[in-house]
Amino acid sequence: MFNDVAILTEKIYSTTTTDEYGDPIVTESTSQVFVEPKSVKYTEFYAAQTAGFDPQIVFMLSDYLDYHGESFVEYQDVMYKVIRTYRKGQMLDIVCAHED
């Protein structure tokens, strides 16, 4: 069931260190998790569309404790942005859209 691997990613912007252009240094915190990719349900899709989002895929995690508020999910070399999450018992669904 949870045989696929995804990488949860959070971009961390430094408040004290900048590059030569004065931009904050960005580092990434990542962790690998087992997921079950699912299609977006039509009710979820249309509700998100009315709010200006374009959900593409849902990742189900077997344990909600594996998620720590990351903003991005990389799956099969495609980066997705987290739109929202919702917990179902011990499991967690992460609704994502393609990252621009």
C-alpha positions, 0 to 999 in steps of 0.5 A, a space after each residue: 500500500 505505502 510502497 512509493 517514496 516521496 521527499 518532503 522539503 522545507 525551504 529555510 531562508 536565513 535571516 542573518 546570512 546573505 549572498 553576494 547580491 544581498 539575498 538571504 541564503 536558502 537551505 533545504 530540510 528534507 526527509 523521505 517518507 512512504 506514501 500512497 499517491 491518490 487522485 484528487 476527488 472532484 469535490 476537493 478539486 472544484 472547491 480548490 479551484 474556486 479558491 484559486 488553487 489547482 490541486 493535482 495529486 494527493 499523497 497519503 502518509 500512513 502516520 501523520 507524525 512523519 509530516 512536520 509542516 513541509 511546504 513541498 513534496 518531490 515525487 518521481 522527479 516532480 516538485 509539488 507545493 502543498 495546498 493543504 493537509 488533513 488528518 484521518 485517524 493516524 493517516 494524513 492526506 497532503 493535497 498538492 499542486 505542481 510547483 510553478 
